[in-house]
């Protein structure tokens, strides 16, 4: 429950910031061109609002809705989420959106996207300034990688050391997987010799269909800490012990141990009448001496220990940035993140991609289970990139739909009719709500059936 609350709080904080910045972009451009903004609402407020306030000298009411699916600014004289058709039947006022030149209206509509993208670049810059950049070189990982069954079918083998994709050296772990799935061939070091793995065009679709990963780093199972009163604690396992086997099966890597435990749990679930003992024999090394001990696992088949991560075993490449250095580096990081996200969008239009769509449960799960400001800001910047890109798509009801119709107006020198805009807005909203329902339905199915 605590994990859920921490993630939910991070999600709400992140979305609140992104919505305020996005709608603030529309608001500021509207006020710049003297267009009246009737309402600025954080989250949606059908039927009632949690809070609202209107300053005496302002035309704008500020509100907080109860449905955290986004937010809106109600701009006078345009067909938007409010579907205020009565206002559109009245003669146009000089302070209304529809009375302004097309160029000004265009800037008002792209203001939200522009502000979200600028926010992402600023956050990335400040992340690099505060924490710097760190990553590991795949070629330094002497135990190689652990691959999913899908990856093994195309030719990868556990222990392969990843070297290059389409002739380009793989330099950043873990941010190298997109480079691999989009490649035609990948060079690996296998048993001391270089080999080539040919990547099929639908490799990413295969991974999504199986709901699995590409690879993970193989690391030894060296105990960092032991949970008091756990199975490991009662068996006398100590910090620094290296687990090398379980029930007579060699597990040189932590990944091998996890695979064995997964098989043990699967066997137990398939043999519910007989049951499977959760007592296992652990082989370990302490100060160079091998030994075995019996360990009682808990109901989740956990022994009660935390292991050292990859950064304990492999060299980290670290780079620090000064304040002014961080801005060009942050801009480059934001642009590369956007390019990668746009590249991944092609998978959404496949069956596997549609099934992999996620709603608020999926978005919330990308935040850490404990409070981590570094990770929080990374995820907020990434979500800001996503929000900017998704909103500029030429779909009615999104900013991009309004931009599309404004570009038509500039080129054709005539506006689409109000009736057309009304139907387009309704159609776009139906499409968006349909996608929202599908994404959250996928979350529910994954929660109950996976």
ABEGO torsion letter per residue (X at the ends): XAAAAAAAAAAAAAAAAAAAAAAAAAAAAAAAAGBBBABBBBEBBBGBBABBBBBAABABBBBBBABBAEBBBBBBGBBBAAGBAAAAABBBBAABAAABBAAAAAAAAAAAAAAAAAAAAAAAAAAAAAAEBBBBBAAABAAEBBBBAAAAAAGBBBGBBBABBGGBBBABOABAAAAAAABABBBBBBGGBBBBBBBBAAAAAAAAAAGBBABBBBBBBBBABBBBGBAAAAAGBBBGBBBABBGGBBBABAAAAAAAAAAAAAAAAABAAAEBBABBBBBBBBGGBBBBBBBBBBAAGBAGBBBBBAAAABBBBBBBBBAAAAAAAAAAAAAAAAAAAAAAAAAAABAAAAAABBBAAAAAAABBABBBAAAAAAAAAAAAAAAAAAAABBBBGBAAAAAAAAAAAAAAGBBBBAAAAAAAAAAAAAAAAAAAAAAAAAAAAAAAAX
